[in-house]
């Protein structure tokens, strides 16, 4: 599958997706949104995939919406704006529901939709000088499409501060609020990302997929509501092929088959 604004590289069970519009700091336009949606839909059904790393070409991860694209929306009708926003929402949903870990390699800037893209990553590693921001209110618009994903990541308190001010903030602040999980120097960013890639590769592929689904399905439930789902999930995993193999390998003091 070929793309204009996405660069895809596969290394065994890990896929690397690079936003490739460096001249505009990888800002979103209709084409990039459509390509990311199509790519996510394709890899979701790949049984050999164990993880994805998403990153940006050039000096920044993603600067949000393309200025040229935003200028076009000034003349859009309500219907056209709704259709445009719905397409962006489908892209974020497609990426958020990837069945495997999505690891964000963030550098330079992650602004607006770019910060939203970081929010949907399961694991985020940021270069220490990265600047983040939900800056939409500075332009008279809203971080609306990304809000469900960002709120799930950073919570209402941080969202109130950052959505309402549009203030830019550091990688250190992003880690404080849970948007970022690890910070690295520029020269060590790839190595820091690879630490997480290797952790993913040592774990059961089926268990990781089930664990990601568990987080999604249980997070909004009460303990009482979650109890039957969690009991069913662990019971199913214990009798699965990889569940049985993992326990036997532990008892036999050997590596499980997925690490051979």
C-alpha positions in Angstrom: 0.0 0.0 0.0 1.5 3.3 -1.1 1.1 6.7 0.6 2.0 10.3 -0.2 2.4 11.6 3.3 3.2 8.5 5.3 6.4 6.6 5.3 6.0 3.0 6.5 8.8 0.6 7.5 8.4 -2.9 8.9 11.0 -4.5 11.1 9.9 -8.0 11.8 6.8 -7.7 14.1 7.2 -3.9 14.6 5.9 -1.3 12.2 7.2 2.2 12.0 4.9 4.9 10.7 6.5 8.3 10.0 4.4 11.4 9.3 6.2 12.7 6.2 5.3 16.4 5.6 8.4 17.9 7.2 8.1 21.2 5.3 4.9 22.0 7.3 6.0 20.2 10.5 3.9 17.2 9.6 0.7 19.2 10.0 -2.6 17.4 9.3 -4.5 17.9 6.0 -7.3 15.9 4.5 -4.9 13.6 2.7 -2.7 12.8 5.7 -5.9 12.1 7.8 -7.2 9.8 5.2 -3.9 8.0 4.8 -3.5 7.4 8.6 -7.1 6.1 8.8 -6.5 3.7 5.9 -3.2 2.5 7.2 -4.6 1.9 10.7 -7.5 -0.1 9.3 -5.0 -2.2 7.4 -2.6 -3.1 10.2 -5.4 -3.8 12.7 -6.1 -7.1 11.0 -2.4 -8.1 10.7 -1.9 -11.1 13.1 1.9 -10.9 12.9 2.0 -7.3 14.1 3.1 -6.8 17.7 3.6 -3.1 18.0 3.7 0.3 16.2 6.0 3.3 16.6 4.6 6.5 15.2 7.0 9.5 14.6 7.5 12.6 12.5 10.0 13.5 9.8 12.0 16.6 10.1 12.2 19.0 13.0 8.8 18.3 14.7 6.5 15.5 15.5 3.2 17.2 14.4 2.2 20.8 14.5 -1.5 20.2 14.4 -3.7 21.4 11.5 -2.2 22.6 8.2 -2.6 26.4 7.8 -3.7 26.0 4.2 -6.3 23.4 5.2 -7.5 25.6 8.1 -7.9 28.6 5.7 -10.2 26.5 3.5 -12.5 25.7 6.4 -13.3 29.4 6.8 -15.5 29.1 3.7 -17.0 25.7 4.7 -20.7 25.3 5.3 -21.9 23.6 8.6 -22.3 20.4 6.7 -18.8 20.5 5.2 -17.3 21.3 8.7 -19.2 18.4 10.2 -17.9 16.0 7.5 -14.4 17.3 7.9 -14.4 16.9 11.7 -16.0 13.5 11.4 -13.1 12.3 9.2 -10.6 13.5 11.8 -12.5 11.8 14.6 -12.5 8.5 12.6 -8.7 8.8 12.2 -8.1 9.3 15.9 -10.5 6.4 16.7 -8.8 4.1 14.2 -5.4 4.8 15.8 -6.7 4.6 19.4 -8.2 1.2 18.8 -5.2 -0.4 17.2 -5.0 -3.8 18.9 -1.3 -3.6 19.6 0.8 -1.1 21.5 1.1 2.3 19.8 4.4 3.9 20.9 4.9 7.6 20.2 8.3 9.0 19.4 7.8 12.7 20.0 10.2 15.5 19.3 10.3 19.2 18.4 6.6 20.1 18.8 3.3 18.3 19.3 0.7 21.1 19.1 -3.1 20.9 18.8 -4.0 17.7 16.9 -0.3 16.7 17.3 -0.7 16.7 21.0 -3.9 14.8 20.5 -2.0 12.2 18.5 0.4 11.8 21.4 -2.5 11.3 23.7 -3.8 8.3 21.9 -0.4 6.6 22.1 -0.2 3.8 24.7 3.4 4.8 25.4 4.9 8.2 24.8 8.7 8.9 24.7 9.5 12.6 24.2 12.7 14.4 23.5 13.4 16.6 26.4 13.1 19.9 24.5 9.7 19.0 23.0 7.0 21.6 23.3 3.3 20.6 23.7 0.1 22.6 23.6 -3.6 22.4 23.1 -3.5 25.8 21.5 -6.9 25.8 19.7 -8.5 28.6 21.8 -5.7 30.9 20.7 -7.1 30.6 17.2 -10.8 30.9 18.3 -11.5 27.2 17.9 -11.7 24.2 20.2 -9.7 21.0 20.9 -13.1 19.2 20.3 -12.3 16.1 18.2 -9.3 15.2 20.4 -11.0 15.9 23.7 -12.2 12.4 24.5 -8.7 10.9 24.0 -6.9 13.7 25.8 -9.3 13.7 28.8 -8.9 9.9 29.1 -5.1 10.5 29.2 -4.6 13.6 31.4 -7.9 14.0 33.3 -10.2 16.9 33.8 -8.0 19.1 36.0 -5.1 19.3 33.6 -7.4 19.6 30.6 -9.2 22.5 32.2 -6.0 24.4 32.6 -4.5 23.6 29.2 -7.6 23.7 27.1 -8.8 26.9 28.5 -5.5 28.8 28.3 -4.1 27.3 25.2 -0.7 27.5 26.9 2.3 25.7 25.6 4.1 23.4 28.0 7.3 21.4 28.4 8.0 17.7 28.1 8.5 17.7 31.9 5.1 19.1 32.4 3.6 16.6 29.9 5.1 13.8 32.0 3.7 15.2 35.2 0.1 15.1 33.8 0.5 11.6 32.2 0.7 12.7 28.6 4.3 11.5 28.4 5.8 8.4 30.0 9.6 8.9 29.4 11.9 11.8 28.5 15.2 11.4 26.7 17.9 13.6 25.2 17.8 13.9 21.4 20.8 11.7 21.0 19.2 9.0 23.1 15.6 9.2 21.9 15.7 6.2 19.5 17.3 4.1 22.2 14.6 5.1 24.7 11.9 4.1 22.3 13.6 0.8 21.6 13.6 -0.1 25.3 9.8 -0.1 25.1 9.8 -2.0 21.8 11.9 -4.7 23.4 9.6 -4.9 26.4 6.7 -5.4 24.0 8.6 -8.2 22.2 9.2 -10.1 25.4 5.5 -10.3 26.3 2.8 -12.6 25.0 1.4 -11.1 21.8 -2.1 -12.4 22.6 -1.9 -11.2 26.2 -0.9 -7.7 25.2 -3.8 -7.5 22.8 -6.1 -8.7 25.5 -4.6 -6.3 28.0 -5.1 -3.3 25.7 -8.7 -4.3 25.2 -9.1 -4.7 28.9 -8.0 -1.1 29.6 -10.4 0.2 27.0 -13.4 -1.9 28.2 -12.9 -1.5 32.0 -11.7 2.0 32.5 -15.1 3.6 32.6 -16.8 0.9 34.7 -17.4 0.6 38.4 -15.8 -2.4 40.2 -19.1 -4.2 40.3 -19.7 -3.6 36.6 -16.1 -4.6 35.7 -16.1 -7.8 37.8 -17.7 -10.2 35.4 -15.7 -8.8 32.5 -12.4 -9.1 34.3 -13.1 -12.6 35.6 -14.0 -13.7 32.1 -10.9 -12.1 30.6 -8.5 -13.8 33.0 -10.3 -17.2 32.7 -10.1 -17.0 28.9 -6.4 -16.1 29.0 -5.4 -18.8 31.4 -6.7 -21.5 29.1 -5.4 -20.0 25.9 -2.4 -21.4 24.1 -0.1 -18.5 25.1 -1.5 -18.5 28.7 -0.7 -22.2 29.1 2.7 -21.8 27.4 3.7 -18.8 29.6 2.8 -20.5 32.8 4.6 -23.7 31.8 7.7 -21.8 30.7 7.8 -20.0 34.1 7.5 -23.3 36.0 10.1 -24.9 33.7 12.5 -21.9 34.1 12.7 -21.4 30.3 11.8 -18.7 27.8 8.3 -18.9 26.4 7.9 -19.7 22.7 7.2 -16.1 21.7 10.7 -15.2 22.9 12.5 -18.1 21.2 
